[in-house]
Amino acid sequence: MSFDENLINNPSKGMPRLLEIMRALRDPEKGCPWDIEQNFKTIAPYTVEEAYEVADAIERENWEDLKNELGDLLLQTVYHTQIAEEENLFNFNDVINQISEKMIQRHPHVFGEENRNKSASQQIKDWETIKAKERAQKNQTGVLDDVAINLPALVRSLKLQKRAARVGFDWPDILQVLEKIDEETRELVEAKQHLSQDKINEEFGDLLFSIVNLGRHLGVDSEEALKKTNRKFTERFRFIEDSISSRGLKLEETPLEEMEDLWQISKKALSN
């Protein structure tokens, strides 16, 4: 494999330049030893990590960081497609063409002759019809077949529930969701009192799934809500740490009642 150094050193060449940089990094003779050793599976964790860092930059509204993180995420696509090209599977243009075709096919009301004047609910139904056809072409006949297994559990729960709801498998009323949560809570308590740890784990999972469902009915993204709560907990706990350490004391030597008092103070101090 050889690479074009003039292209690599020309900042005006955009995407072709980045593709050539990746080819150079993977060059068996002149490339980077670490990059040469990588494969789809070893790079996949970095791909997931970069997606989270994009989301983090958006959450912080740091647009300079977002520009940087989007570049890192784009590099992951380039990395995977370079490996695929080396293994004669597909190339970058194949990836671009496939997503372009998918966007056109999934938006007939924009790129075709269908009427754009549809309700959001009708567009969701149309979207599911289109995706069902795509799954059939891939021999994925089930409604849930293409929901990725390795998504974070809360994210996957939400996607599974949304997918099922599109075909009518859903509680029609939020009160029924709350009743389901009560039922799952009672079953978890019973499992804790009488059953094995495996059964406790199962019932706890059922309760979490029901909580995600409640969030969906309330228009709440469980993953995002929990992220915010994690951040809030971190800030308040840090307040407790700082308050205690400022007096020359240690957390583990502080009575729980005193930490709880500081927790309540932190809620007011950090309310804004």
C-alpha positions in Angstrom: 0.0 0.0 0.0 1.3 3.5 -0.9 -0.1 6.9 0.0 -0.2 10.4 -1.4 1.9 12.7 0.8 0.9 15.8 -1.2 -2.8 15.1 -0.5 -2.1 14.4 3.1 -0.3 17.8 3.5 -3.0 19.8 1.6 -5.5 21.3 4.2 -7.9 22.3 1.4 -8.7 18.7 0.4 -11.3 17.9 3.1 -12.6 14.4 3.1 -10.2 12.9 0.5 -7.4 14.1 2.8 -8.7 12.4 5.8 -9.2 9.1 3.9 -5.7 9.3 2.7 -4.4 10.0 6.3 -6.1 6.8 7.5 -4.7 4.8 4.6 -1.2 6.1 5.6 -1.8 5.2 9.2 -2.7 1.6 8.2 0.2 1.3 5.7 1.9 -2.0 6.5 5.4 -0.6 5.8 5.3 3.0 6.8 2.1 3.3 9.0 1.7 3.4 12.7 2.3 0.1 14.5 -0.7 0.6 16.8 -3.1 1.5 14.0 -2.0 -1.4 11.8 -2.8 -3.9 14.6 -6.4 -2.7 15.0 -9.5 -4.4 13.7 -13.3 -3.9 13.8 -13.7 -5.3 17.3 -10.8 -3.4 18.9 -11.9 -0.1 17.4 -15.6 -0.5 18.3 -15.2 0.6 22.0 -13.6 3.8 20.8 -16.5 4.4 18.4 -19.0 4.2 21.3 -16.8 6.4 23.5 -16.6 9.1 20.8 -20.4 9.1 20.3 -20.8 9.8 24.1 -18.2 12.6 23.9 -20.2 14.2 21.1 -23.3 14.0 23.3 -21.4 15.4 26.3 -20.2 18.4 24.3 -23.8 19.1 23.2 -25.0 18.8 26.8 -22.3 21.4 27.9 -23.1 23.6 24.9 -19.4 23.8 24.1 -19.4 24.2 20.4 -15.7 24.2 20.0 -15.5 20.9 21.7 -18.4 19.7 19.6 -16.5 20.5 16.4 -13.5 18.5 17.8 -15.6 15.6 19.0 -17.5 15.3 15.7 -14.2 15.0 13.9 -13.2 12.2 16.3 -16.5 10.5 15.6 -16.1 10.9 11.8 -12.6 9.4 12.1 -14.2 6.2 13.6 -16.3 5.8 10.4 -13.2 6.3 8.3 -11.3 3.8 10.4 -13.9 1.1 10.1 -14.3 1.7 6.3 -10.5 1.5 5.8 -10.4 -1.9 7.5 -13.4 -3.0 5.4 -11.7 -1.9 2.2 -8.5 -3.8 3.1 -10.6 -6.9 3.6 -12.5 -6.3 0.3 -15.9 -5.9 2.1 -16.8 -2.3 1.1 -15.3 1.2 0.9 -16.2 4.7 2.1 -18.2 5.5 -1.0 -20.3 2.4 -0.4 -21.1 3.7 3.1 -22.0 7.2 1.8 -24.2 5.8 -1.0 -26.0 3.4 1.3 -27.0 6.1 3.9 -28.0 8.4 1.1 -30.3 5.9 -0.5 -31.7 5.0 2.9 -32.5 8.7 3.6 -34.2 9.1 0.3 -36.3 5.8 0.7 -37.3 6.7 4.2 -38.5 10.2 3.3 -40.9 9.8 0.3 -42.8 12.8 1.5 -39.6 14.9 0.8 -37.9 13.2 -2.1 -40.9 11.4 -3.6 -44.4 12.1 -4.6 -46.1 11.5 -1.2 -47.9 14.4 0.5 -45.9 16.3 3.2 -49.1 17.3 5.0 -49.1 14.4 7.5 -49.4 14.3 11.3 -46.4 13.3 13.3 -48.2 10.1 14.3 -48.9 9.2 10.7 -45.3 9.8 9.8 -44.2 7.4 12.6 -46.5 4.7 11.2 -45.2 5.3 7.6 -41.6 5.1 9.0 -42.3 1.8 10.6 -43.9 0.5 7.4 -40.7 1.4 5.5 -38.4 -0.1 8.1 -40.5 -3.3 8.1 -39.9 -3.6 4.4 -36.1 -3.1 5.0 -36.1 -5.7 7.7 -37.9 -8.2 5.4 -35.2 -7.6 2.8 -32.6 -8.5 5.4 -34.7 -11.5 6.5 -35.4 -9.7 9.8 -39.1 -10.2 10.0 -39.6 -9.3 13.6 -40.5 -5.8 14.7 -37.6 -5.8 17.2 -35.1 -7.6 15.1 -32.8 -4.7 14.3 -32.7 -3.0 17.7 -29.0 -3.3 18.5 -28.2 -5.6 21.3 -25.1 -3.7 22.6 -26.9 -0.4 23.2 -26.9 0.8 26.8 -29.7 -1.0 28.6 -31.9 2.0 29.3 -31.5 3.2 25.7 -32.3 -0.2 24.3 -35.4 -0.5 26.6 -36.7 2.7 25.3 -36.1 1.7 21.7 -37.8 -1.7 22.2 -40.8 0.0 23.8 -41.1 2.6 21.0 -40.8 0.0 18.3 -43.5 -2.2 20.0 -45.7 0.9 20.5 -45.6 1.7 16.8 -47.5 -1.5 16.0 -50.0 -0.9 18.9 -48.4 -2.9 21.7 -48.6 -0.2 24.4 -50.6 0.8 27.5 -53.2 3.3 26.3 -53.2 5.2 29.7 -50.4 6.3 32.0 -52.4 5.0 35.0 -51.9 1.5 33.7 -48.2 2.1 33.5 -48.2 3.2 37.2 -50.2 0.2 38.1 -47.6 -2.0 36.4 -44.9 -0.3 38.4 -46.7 -1.1 41.6 -47.1 -4.7 40.5 -43.4 -5.0 39.7 -42.4 -3.3 43.0 -44.5 -5.9 45.0 -42.9 -8.7 43.0 -39.4 -7.4 43.7 -40.2 -7.2 47.5 -41.6 -10.7 47.4 -38.5 -12.0 45.6 -36.2 -10.3 48.1 -38.0 -12.0 51.0 -38.5 -15.5 49.5 -36.6 -16.1 46.3 -33.0 -16.5 44.8 -30.7 -13.7 43.8 -31.2 -14.6 40.2 -35.0 -14.0 40.7 -34.3 -10.7 42.5 -32.2 -9.6 39.6 -35.0 -10.5 37.2 -37.6 -8.7 39.1 -35.4 -5.6 39.5 -34.9 -5.6 35.7 -38.7 -5.8 35.2 -39.1 -2.8 37.5 -36.5 -0.8 35.6 -38.1 -1.6 32.3 -41.5 -0.4 33.7 -39.8 2.8 34.9 -38.4 3.4 31.4 -41.9 2.9 30.0 -43.3 5.5 32.5 -40.7 7.9 31.3 -41.6 7.3 27.7 -45.3 8.0 28.4 -44.2 11.2 30.2 -42.1 12.3 27.3 -38.9 11.7 29.4 -35.8 10.0 28.0 -34.7 7.8 30.9 -31.0 7.8 29.8 -30.9 11.6 29.7 -32.9 12.0 32.9 -30.6 9.6 34.8 -27.5 11.4 33.4 -28.8 14.7 34.9 -29.6 13.0 38.2 -26.1 11.5 38.3 -24.6 14.9 37.7 -26.8 16.5 40.4 -25.8 13.7 42.8 -22.1 14.3 42.0 -22.4 18.0 42.6 -24.2 17.6 45.9 -21.9 14.9 47.2 -18.9 17.0 46.3 -20.5 19.8 48.4 -20.6 17.4 51.3 -17.0 16.4 50.8 -15.8 20.0 50.6 -17.8 21.0 53.7 -16.4 18.2 55.7 -12.8 18.4 54.5 -12.8 22.2 55.1 -13.1 21.4 58.8 -10.2 18.9 58.7 -12.5 15.9 59.0 -13.0 12.7 56.9 -16.2 11.4 55.3 -15.9 8.0 56.8 -15.6 9.5 60.3 -18.7 11.7 59.8 -22.1 10.5 61.2 -24.7 9.8 58.5 -27.1 12.3 60.2 -24.5 15.1 59.7 -24.0 14.2 56.0 -27.8 14.1 55.5 -28.0 17.7 57.0 -25.3 18.8 54.6 -27.1 17.1 51.7 -30.2 19.1 52.5 -28.1 22.3 52.6 -26.5 21.4 49.3 -30.0 21.1 47.7 -30.7 24.7 48.5 -27.2 26.0 47.8 -27.1 24.3 44.4 -30.7 24.7 43.4 -29.8 27.1 40.6 
